[in-house]
Amino acid sequence: MQYPESSGIRMYEDTKKLAALGDRTAGSKAEWEAAEMVKGAFKEGNFEVVEETFEFPSFYENSSKVKVITPKELELDARAMFFSPHTPEDGLRGELVYLNKGGGDDYKNVDVEGKIVIFHRDKEVEKDHFWPEVSLASRNGAIGVILINFNTWEFITTLETGFFEADK
């Protein structure tokens, strides 16, 4: 069987095409387009291609924002953490409570029941997941969390498990 010769220029061009699709989260239109491109390249190279269909958990962010109502009305751009649950149609309302880095000691003598916890990302720790902080907020009765990121990130943080429930 004859296979096409490898080409650095072709690889570069293919990489540019894939990158131009943007976010290719599993199940998205862009992910499907990327899969079609890869499938076509394999077929062009005389490789056998087998497709399988299966169900999996995925996440898609339609839009996100934070709106402060009082003492001054303010709307802020936001990004949802991957696998965070869907916000109710009429939004999520609650008193905001700032808790530093959102760790265990930050909850001492603070009631967050029915409130929205705000915490800062720790500048000293490089990580992209905040399940421990979100889970702790949930176990203490918070109805939501807002992470204040100290830097613009090229990727979005994740909750990993997809559940904002204390028992998950």
Secondary structure, DSSP 8 states (H G I E B T S, - for coil): -------HHHHHHHHHHHHHT----TTSHHHHHHHHHHHHHHHHTT------------------EEEE-SSS-EEEE----BT-----TT-----EEE-TT--GGGGTT---TTSEEEEE--TT---SB-HHHHHHHHHTT-SEEEEE-SS--SS--B-SS----TT-
